[in-house]
């Protein structure tokens, strides 16, 4: 039994697209509408912090004005603090969940791993697949690695290309490592 081994790191389909992607990764402001959906988690945290500071400042001014006009209404300060704390916590928890998922290398919720596996198994020349892992290295940047048992008559390069194309088109996974057996 002859074993073929191959690894592919498939980033982008053409050089022009690769240059744009590199430029966007180093730029603070995304240049295309598609990348606007994927915000750097650091920028998202900074944005959240600025918005929370703005809300807190406005709330403190309003609360101060109410207490200045009605000095016996000190409970307004407590109420505002509780409301602000609830809003800040409710906007921070989803981001913390996302960060934790990335750190723990959890499969993103929008990836159906069973459908992905059956899709790869459905490619001509693929006999079986194992050790399939999908995770995010940051928000919106997915990575896939797997081992594929291939038909001896089928070209490894064809299988690698078809799997890569399928992953990019179906799941927007651009960082792919496949070991052919």
C-alpha distance (Angstrom), angle and dihedral (degrees) to the residues before:
residue distance angle dihedral
X1 . . .
X2 3.77 . .
X3 3.82 117.8 .
X4 3.79 119.8 -152.4
X5 3.73 118.6 -161.3
X6 3.74 124.8 -167.1
X7 3.72 137.5 157.5
X8 3.76 127.2 -160.2
X9 3.76 127.8 -169.0
X10 3.76 103.6 -165.2
X11 3.77 113.7 -172.2
X12 3.80 109.1 156.5
X13 3.78 137.6 -11.5
X14 3.80 99.7 -122.4
X15 3.79 139.5 19.2
X16 3.80 94.8 -115.3
X17 3.79 91.6 55.4
X18 3.80 89.9 46.5
X19 3.82 91.4 53.7
X20 3.80 90.5 51.0
X21 3.80 91.9 48.2
X22 3.80 92.0 50.8
X23 3.79 90.3 48.5
X24 3.81 91.3 49.9
X25 3.81 92.4 48.8
X26 3.81 90.9 56.6
X27 3.79 96.1 39.8
X28 3.78 121.9 88.6
X29 3.79 91.6 -147.4
X30 3.82 117.4 55.7
X31 3.80 113.5 -129.4
X32 3.79 102.2 -151.1
X33 3.81 133.5 52.9
X34 3.82 91.3 -120.7
X35 3.81 92.4 60.7
X36 3.81 92.1 47.8
X37 3.80 87.6 76.3
X38 3.79 90.7 57.6
X39 3.77 108.8 63.9
X40 3.76 121.8 -176.2
X41 3.79 105.8 -105.3
X42 3.82 90.2 -129.3
X43 3.81 90.9 55.4
X44 3.79 89.6 45.9
X45 3.82 90.1 53.6
X46 3.81 92.2 46.7
X47 3.81 91.1 48.6
X48 3.80 90.7 49.1
X49 3.81 90.3 49.8
X50 3.82 93.3 50.9
X51 3.81 93.0 47.3
X52 3.81 91.4 47.4
X53 3.82 90.7 50.0
X54 3.81 90.3 50.3
X55 3.81 92.8 49.7
X56 3.79 91.1 45.7
X57 3.82 93.1 49.6
X58 3.80 93.5 49.3
X59 3.80 90.8 45.4
X60 3.81 92.7 50.2
X61 3.83 90.8 50.3
X62 3.80 91.7 50.1
X63 3.81 92.1 44.8
X64 3.81 90.4 47.9
X65 3.80 91.2 50.3
X66 3.82 91.7 49.6
X67 3.82 91.5 49.7
X68 3.82 90.8 45.5
X69 3.82 90.6 52.9
X70 3.84 95.0 39.8
X71 3.85 107.4 25.2
X72 3.83 92.8 -175.7
X73 3.81 92.4 60.3
X74 3.79 95.1 84.4
X75 3.80 89.5 138.7
X76 3.83 87.6 75.8
X77 3.82 88.5 73.4
X78 3.79 91.2 54.2
X79 3.81 92.8 46.3
X80 3.80 92.6 49.5
X81 3.80 91.2 48.3
X82 3.81 91.0 52.6
X83 3.82 92.7 46.8
X84 3.80 93.3 47.0
X85 3.81 92.2 46.5
X86 3.81 90.8 51.6
X87 3.81 92.7 49.3
X88 3.83 92.8 46.2
X89 3.80 92.3 48.1
X90 3.81 94.0 46.5
X91 3.80 91.7 53.1
X92 3.81 94.8 43.1
X93 3.82 99.6 47.9
X94 3.85 96.3 65.6
X95 3.80 90.4 51.9
X96 3.81 91.3 47.7
X97 3.82 89.9 50.1
X98 3.79 89.9 52.3
X99 3.82 92.0 48.4
X100 3.81 90.8 48.8
X101 3.82 90.9 50.0
X102 3.80 90.6 52.3
X103 3.80 93.1 47.2
X104 3.81 91.6 49.1
X105 3.84 90.6 46.9
X106 3.79 91.4 -125.4
X107 3.79 119.1 174.4
X108 3.82 106.5 -100.7
X109 3.79 114.3 -105.4
X110 3.81 93.8 -120.9
X111 3.84 91.8 59.6
X112 3.79 115.8 86.4
X113 3.80 99.9 -155.6
X114 3.83 93.4 -166.8
X115 3.82 92.1 54.6
X116 3.81 90.7 45.3
X117 3.80 91.3 51.4
X118 3.82 93.5 47.3
X119 3.81 89.7 47.2
X120 3.80 91.4 54.8
X121 3.81 91.1 45.1
X122 3.81 88.2 53.4
X123 3.81 92.8 61.1
X124 3.82 114.0 105.7
X125 3.79 111.2 -100.2
X126 3.82 96.3 23.2
X127 3.79 111.7 117.8
X128 3.80 98.5 173.8
X129 3.78 143.3 -16.9
X130 3.80 130.5 -146.6
X131 3.80 140.6 166.0
X132 3.81 90.0 38.3
X133 3.78 111.8 174.5
X134 3.81 129.0 173.4
X135 3.79 122.6 -178.4
X136 3.80 141.3 149.6
X137 3.78 121.6 -109.9
X138 3.80 88.8 -166.9
X139 3.79 135.5 -16.8
X140 3.81 109.0 -46.3
X141 3.82 97.0 -1.5
X142 3.77 108.6 108.1
X143 3.80 128.2 -170.7
X144 3.80 128.2 -160.2
X145 3.79 129.6 -168.1
X146 3.78 128.5 174.1
X147 3.80 147.1 145.6
X148 3.80 117.0 -116.8
X149 3.81 125.0 -162.8
X150 3.79 105.2 -147.9
X151 3.80 135.6 -164.7
X152 3.80 108.4 -99.2
X153 3.84 90.4 -130.1
X154 3.81 94.1 55.5
X155 3.79 122.8 87.3
X156 3.80 112.9 -111.0
X157 3.79 90.5 -143.9
X158 3.80 91.6 55.7
X159 3.79 91.9 50.5
X160 3.80 92.0 46.8
X161 3.79 91.2 49.1
X162 3.81 94.3 47.9
X163 3.81 93.5 47.4
X164 3.80 91.5 47.3
X165 3.81 93.0 48.3
X166 3.80 91.2 47.8
X167 3.81 92.8 50.0
X168 3.81 92.6 48.2
X169 3.82 95.2 46.6
X170 3.79 98.4 40.4
X171 3.81 104.4 33.7
X172 3.83 105.2 12.9
X173 3.81 90.7 -120.0
X174 3.82 108.3 154.9
X175 3.80 101.2 167.1
X176 3.78 106.1 71.3
X177 3.81 132.1 164.6
X178 3.79 117.6 -174.6
X179 3.76 127.6 177.3
X180 3.80 113.7 -156.7
X181 3.82 116.9 -148.9
